[in-house]
Amino acid sequence: MRNVWTVATNAFREAVRDRVLYNLVFFALLMIGASILVGQISIGIEETVIVSLGLTATSVIGLMIAIFIGVGLVSKEMDKRTLYALLAKPLQRWQFLVGKFIGLVMTLAVNTAVMAAGLYAALWVVKHPLERNDAYVLVAVYLILLKLAIIVALALLFSCLTTPFLAILFTFGIYVAGVFAQDLRTVQAVNLSGGTMRLMRGISYALPNFENFNVMGAVAHGEPVAWALVWQTTIYAILYCAIVLAAAAVVFSRRNLK
């Protein structure tokens, strides 16, 4: 684990130094600030608008960071030829991948914390003091972070399989499919055969069900989030990330780096 932690801290420092990261976070905070103006126009639903726009900005910006930086974690090391020097040391390939994963998740945790602080600042401007129900915003942010961790794992997997451009497309495609995974299980189409329906249902269970992580609508309306959903989603995210990272480690261990 010492090697994994070393890679993770280096990945965290490298991501923090990336200027694009600051631009994206600044853009998200700007959107959260703009939600105050939009909320003032929407009389009676100011808080709902601010929370909805704030959590949406956090999710979208986090998605961009997870995909673009996540794909570049491996490909950038290969392009700079620094990966060969790292693997020449007593560092196994799976340790490299897990360390990169942890490093980017740490970066996303810091960024989501900053954006959550901006969201709470916007809420405080509109209504102060804050109420007890506003704590559910942190639950929504936590679930967003779990979703982003899965996306980082997928980005690492596809970056080990193909080129960076295709890896970005595949990761984004899996994300879109995962948003509608629940619909694939319940869709009813008269023109589809039973075998096709079973295939769609099987694919839906293989895809990450990102709908489980979406509590933005409930939180925006001040509704509580069940703790059972939180811990079940946490276990689901941990298991899914572990499976995807294991697959990425297998692919990366067999890849010819020459």
C-alpha positions as a Python dict, from the first residue, in 0.01 Angstrom:
ca = {
    (1, 'M'): (0, 0, 0),
    (2, 'R'): (296, 231, 40),
    (3, 'N'): (356, 226, -337),
    (4, 'V'): (-14, 287, -401),
    (5, 'W'): (-22, 584, -166),
    (6, 'T'): (292, 733, -327),
    (7, 'V'): (133, 716, -672),
    (8, 'A'): (-193, 856, -532),
    (9, 'T'): (-28, 1159, -372),
    (10, 'N'): (171, 1233, -687),
    (11, 'A'): (-145, 1206, -899),
    (12, 'F'): (-323, 1439, -657),
    (13, 'R'): (-46, 1698, -676),
    (14, 'E'): (-37, 1676, -1055),
    (15, 'A'): (-413, 1721, -1084),
    (16, 'V'): (-415, 2013, -842),
    (17, 'R'): (-152, 2192, -1052),
    (18, 'D'): (-367, 2156, -1365),
    (19, 'R'): (-502, 2501, -1462),
    (20, 'V'): (-796, 2348, -1645),
    (21, 'L'): (-913, 2210, -1312),
    (22, 'Y'): (-930, 2557, -1159),
    (23, 'N'): (-1115, 2693, -1460),
    (24, 'L'): (-1380, 2423, -1433),
    (25, 'V'): (-1426, 2475, -1059),
    (26, 'F'): (-1444, 2851, -1109),
    (27, 'F'): (-1708, 2801, -1377),
    (28, 'A'): (-1910, 2582, -1141),
    (29, 'L'): (-1889, 2843, -864),
    (30, 'L'): (-1992, 3107, -1115),
    (31, 'M'): (-2297, 2902, -1205),
    (32, 'I'): (-2383, 2865, -838),
    (33, 'G'): (-2352, 3242, -794),
    (34, 'A'): (-2571, 3299, -1097),
    (35, 'S'): (-2833, 3073, -943),
    (36, 'I'): (-2887, 3343, -678),
    (37, 'L'): (-3004, 3583, -948),
    (38, 'V'): (-3222, 3316, -1107),
    (39, 'G'): (-3363, 3228, -768),
    (40, 'Q'): (-3462, 3587, -702),
    (41, 'I'): (-3658, 3589, -1026),
    (42, 'S'): (-3832, 3265, -929),
    (43, 'I'): (-4042, 3399, -645),
    (44, 'G'): (-4126, 3139, -384),
    (45, 'I'): (-3889, 2870, -509),
    (46, 'E'): (-3555, 3046, -464),
    (47, 'E'): (-3406, 2771, -251),
    (48, 'T'): (-3520, 2496, -487),
    (49, 'V'): (-3365, 2670, -787),
    (50, 'I'): (-3036, 2739, -610),
    (51, 'V'): (-2996, 2383, -482),
    (52, 'S'): (-3094, 2232, -819),
    (53, 'L'): (-2856, 2448, -1021),
    (54, 'G'): (-2578, 2412, -764),
    (55, 'L'): (-2594, 2033, -750),
    (56, 'T'): (-2626, 2013, -1128),
    (57, 'A'): (-2316, 2228, -1173),
    (58, 'T'): (-2127, 2012, -922),
    (59, 'S'): (-2228, 1695, -1107),
    (60, 'V'): (-2154, 1824, -1458),
    (61, 'I'): (-1817, 1980, -1374),
    (62, 'G'): (-1719, 1673, -1173),
    (63, 'L'): (-1815, 1454, -1469),
    (64, 'M'): (-1589, 1653, -1701),
    (65, 'I'): (-1299, 1631, -1458),
    (66, 'A'): (-1348, 1258, -1400),
    (67, 'I'): (-1362, 1174, -1772),
    (68, 'F'): (-1098, 1399, -1923),
    (69, 'I'): (-842, 1384, -1644),
    (70, 'G'): (-922, 1020, -1569),
    (71, 'V'): (-850, 915, -1927),
    (72, 'G'): (-528, 1114, -1927),
    (73, 'L'): (-392, 954, -1610),
    (74, 'V'): (-247, 660, -1805),
    (75, 'S'): (-210, 800, -2157),
    (76, 'K'): (-24, 1109, -2037),
    (77, 'E'): (229, 896, -1851),
    (78, 'M'): (282, 687, -2164),
    (79, 'D'): (320, 992, -2391),
    (80, 'K'): (577, 1148, -2158),
    (81, 'R'): (760, 814, -2126),
    (82, 'T'): (751, 853, -1748),
    (83, 'L'): (550, 533, -1709),
    (84, 'Y'): (848, 321, -1811),
    (85, 'A'): (1064, 472, -1538),
    (86, 'L'): (791, 413, -1280),
    (87, 'L'): (737, 50, -1374),
    (88, 'A'): (1113, -8, -1370),
    (89, 'K'): (1094, 45, -994),
    (90, 'P'): (939, -209, -754),
    (91, 'L'): (593, -93, -858),
    (92, 'Q'): (340, -332, -1003),
    (93, 'R'): (98, -219, -1271),
    (94, 'W'): (-213, -271, -1059),
    (95, 'Q'): (-57, -56, -788),
    (96, 'F'): (-5, 217, -1046),
    (97, 'L'): (-371, 205, -1154),
    (98, 'V'): (-511, 195, -802),
    (99, 'G'): (-286, 482, -697),
    (100, 'K'): (-398, 694, -992),
    (101, 'F'): (-760, 613, -909),
    (102, 'I'): (-723, 714, -544),
    (103, 'G'): (-537, 1031, -641),
    (104, 'L'): (-809, 1152, -876),
    (105, 'V'): (-1086, 1060, -632),
    (106, 'M'): (-905, 1269, -371),
    (107, 'T'): (-893, 1557, -621),
    (108, 'L'): (-1264, 1521, -693),
    (109, 'A'): (-1338, 1513, -321),
    (110, 'V'): (-1159, 1846, -272),
    (111, 'N'): (-1333, 2000, -574),
    (112, 'T'): (-1679, 1884, -472),
    (113, 'A'): (-1613, 2016, -119),
    (114, 'V'): (-1524, 2358, -263),
    (115, 'M'): (-1834, 2361, -483),
    (116, 'A'): (-2050, 2247, -190),
    (117, 'A'): (-1911, 2535, 16),
    (118, 'G'): (-2004, 2771, -268),
    (119, 'L'): (-2354, 2626, -277),
    (120, 'Y'): (-2398, 2674, 97),
    (121, 'A'): (-2270, 3032, 63),
    (122, 'A'): (-2535, 3095, -204),
    (123, 'L'): (-2803, 2947, 25),
    (124, 'W'): (-2685, 3162, 313),
    (125, 'V'): (-2715, 3476, 101),
    (126, 'V'): (-3075, 3393, 11),
    (127, 'K'): (-3180, 3273, 356),
    (128, 'H'): (-2987, 3297, 678),
    (129, 'P'): (-2950, 3125, 906),
    (130, 'L'): (-2939, 2787, 735),
    (131, 'E'): (-3194, 2526, 831),
    (132, 'R'): (-3152, 2165, 938),
    (133, 'N'): (-3287, 2032, 608),
    (134, 'D'): (-2999, 2199, 426),
    (135, 'A'): (-2771, 1925, 560),
    (136, 'Y'): (-2922, 1690, 301),
    (137, 'V'): (-2728, 1885, 39),
    (138, 'L'): (-2414, 1719, 175),
    (139, 'V'): (-2575, 1378, 123),
    (140, 'A'): (-2646, 1466, -241),
    (141, 'V'): (-2286, 1586, -285),
    (142, 'Y'): (-2157, 1263, -131),
    (143, 'L'): (-2363, 1052, -372),
    (144, 'I'): (-2235, 1264, -662),
    (145, 'L'): (-1880, 1188, -548),
    (146, 'L'): (-1956, 814, -544),
    (147, 'K'): (-2089, 839, -897),
    (148, 'L'): (-1776, 1023, -1008),
    (149, 'A'): (-1558, 753, -853),
    (150, 'I'): (-1725, 494, -1076),
    (151, 'I'): (-1668, 716, -1379),
    (152, 'V'): (-1299, 749, -1291),
    (153, 'A'): (-1268, 369, -1271),
    (154, 'L'): (-1437, 336, -1613),
    (155, 'A'): (-1211, 606, -1760),
    (156, 'L'): (-905, 416, -1637),
    (157, 'L'): (-1036, 92, -1785),
    (158, 'F'): (-1097, 238, -2130),
    (159, 'S'): (-768, 429, -2126),
    (160, 'C'): (-594, 92, -2087),
    (161, 'L'): (-789, -51, -2380),
    (162, 'T'): (-777, 214, -2651),
    (163, 'T'): (-674, 566, -2751),
    (164, 'P'): (-759, 867, -2532),
    (165, 'F'): (-1022, 1000, -2776),
    (166, 'L'): (-1207, 669, -2794),
    (167, 'A'): (-1171, 623, -2420),
    (168, 'I'): (-1347, 956, -2364),
    (169, 'L'): (-1627, 857, -2601),
    (170, 'F'): (-1670, 513, -2444),
    (171, 'T'): (-1670, 651, -2089),
    (172, 'F'): (-1924, 917, -2173),
    (173, 'G'): (-2134, 659, -2358),
    (174, 'I'): (-2137, 430, -2056),
    (175, 'Y'): (-2236, 725, -1839),
    (176, 'V'): (-2533, 811, -2061),
    (177, 'A'): (-2636, 445, -2077),
    (178, 'G'): (-2603, 417, -1699),
    (179, 'V'): (-2839, 711, -1651),
    (180, 'F'): (-3108, 515, -1837),
    (181, 'A'): (-3015, 172, -1697),
    (182, 'Q'): (-3325, 164, -1480),
    (183, 'D'): (-3546, 234, -1783),
    (184, 'L'): (-3398, -64, -1968),
    (185, 'R'): (-3525, -293, -1691),
    (186, 'T'): (-3879, -162, -1700),
    (187, 'V'): (-3925, -84, -2069),
    (188, 'Q'): (-4221, -249, -2234),
    (189, 'A'): (-4212, -272, -2614),
    (190, 'V'): (-4455, -480, -2816),
    (191, 'N'): (-4219, -501, -3114),
    (192, 'L'): (-3934, -663, -2922),
    (193, 'S'): (-3900, -1036, -2871),
    (194, 'G'): (-3860, -1197, -2533),
    (195, 'G'): (-3494, -1273, -2600),
    (196, 'T'): (-3423, -909, -2684),
    (197, 'M'): (-3598, -795, -2369),
    (198, 'R'): (-3391, -1035, -2157),
    (199, 'L'): (-3073, -913, -2330),
    (200, 'M'): (-3162, -550, -2257),
    (201, 'R'): (-3235, -638, -1897),
    (202, 'G'): (-2902, -820, -1866),
    (203, 'I'): (-2715, -522, -2013),
    (204, 'S'): (-2893, -290, -1771),
    (205, 'Y'): (-2760, -490, -1474),
    (206, 'A'): (-2406, -479, -1615),
    (207, 'L'): (-2423, -101, -1657),
    (208, 'P'): (-2370, 125, -1356),
    (209, 'N'): (-2713, 237, -1236),
    (210, 'F'): (-2649, 608, -1192),
    (211, 'E'): (-3014, 674, -1114),
    (212, 'N'): (-2947, 538, -764),
    (213, 'F'): (-2710, 829, -703),
    (214, 'N'): (-2956, 1098, -813),
    (215, 'V'): (-3131, 1254, -514),
    (216, 'M'): (-3102, 1612, -636),
    (217, 'G'): (-3475, 1652, -693),
    (218, 'A'): (-3564, 1533, -344),
    (219, 'V'): (-3296, 1742, -175),
    (220, 'A'): (-3393, 2053, -371),
    (221, 'H'): (-3745, 2023, -230),
    (222, 'G'): (-3619, 1971, 124),
    (223, 'E'): (-3710, 1603, 139),
    (224, 'P'): (-3494, 1371, 353),
    (225, 'V'): (-3273, 1101, 204),
    (226, 'A'): (-3306, 753, 350),
    (227, 'W'): (-2988, 635, 519),
    (228, 'A'): (-3051, 287, 380),
    (229, 'L'): (-3013, 432, 32),
    (230, 'V'): (-2687, 601, 132),
    (231, 'W'): (-2512, 292, 267),
    (232, 'Q'): (-2650, 63, -2),
    (233, 'T'): (-2529, 302, -271),
    (234, 'T'): (-2191, 325, -98),
    (235, 'I'): (-2147, -52, -103),
    (236, 'Y'): (-2265, -65, -464),
    (237, 'A'): (-2010, 200, -570),
    (238, 'I'): (-1724, 28, -384),
    (239, 'L'): (-1800, -310, -540),
    (240, 'Y'): (-1846, -168, -890),
    (241, 'C'): (-1520, 29, -870),
    (242, 'A'): (-1337, -280, -743),
    (243, 'I'): (-1465, -492, -1033),
    (244, 'V'): (-1382, -229, -1295),
    (245, 'L'): (-1035, -165, -1151),
    (246, 'A'): (-967, -539, -1141),
    (247, 'A'): (-1059, -560, -1510),
    (248, 'A'): (-839, -259, -1584),
    (249, 'A'): (-549, -419, -1398),
    (250, 'V'): (-584, -738, -1603),
    (251, 'V'): (-592, -544, -1930),
    (252, 'F'): (-304, -319, -1829),
    (253, 'S'): (-89, -611, -1714),
    (254, 'R'): (-121, -772, -2058),
    (255, 'R'): (-62, -454, -2255),
    (256, 'N'): (264, -426, -2444),
    (257, 'L'): (416, -91, -2350),
    (258, 'K'): (707, -108, -2589),
}
